Structure formats: structure tokens, C-alpha cells
């Protein structure tokens, strides 16, 4: 199994519209990518490490696929559209990491 992680940096007072992200963007990404082999999407909101100490990333989304071929096909088909929606909920530039799940 492989996972693409989308990490949204918090530094610099970036805006993040959690309502839009959770109620519009994430469900829409699910509608697009599930038919292309996405098995699951998990979204995590960071917590303060201790009072006043913020983590590096505010939100992380993990999208799970069985194979790199499915992931690559899904990103080739829908990646540009999903990336174009990002300014609707944040001015942060996400960091993308693709990993094997062990």
C-alpha cells in the first residue's frame, strides 16, 4: 500500500478555512479519487505541542492507494483540479510526500 501525504505548513500566520476543507475539499477529493483506486482518506488536525507551541503543520491529509500505478493515474487525472482548489481554503503551499505503508 502507498500513501500520499499532503502537509499544510502553519508558519507565517497562514490562513486555513477548516470548514471549507472538511466540508467541501476533502469530500470532493474523495468523489474524484475513490473511483480511481483510493481506499481511504484520513485527515488530521495538529494539536499544540504545549501551550503556545505550535507544530510545523496545521493539517495533514493521507490518501491511501494499493499501488503506485493507481496513485499515479489518480494524480495525473485529477491532481491539477484538486491543486487548483487549494487557494479556496489556504494560502499555504502544501508539501507532498509519497510513502510505502509498512
C-alpha positions, 0 to 999 in steps of 0.5 A: 500500500502507498500513501500520499501525504499532503502537509499544510505548513502553519508558519507565517500566520497562514490562513486555513478555512477548516470548514471549507476543507472538511466540508467541501475539499476533502469530500470532493477529493474523495468523489474524484479519487475513490473511483480511481483506486483510493481506499481511504482518506484520513485527515488530521488536525495538529494539536499544540505541542504545549501551550503556545507551541505550535507544530510545523503543520496545521493539517495533514491529509493521507490518501491511501492507494494499493499501488503506485500505478493507481496513485499515479493515474489518480494524480495525473487525472485529477491532481491539477483540479484538486491543486487548483482548489487549494487557494479556496481554503489556504494560502499555504503551499502544501508539501507532498510526500509519497510513502510505502505503508509498512 
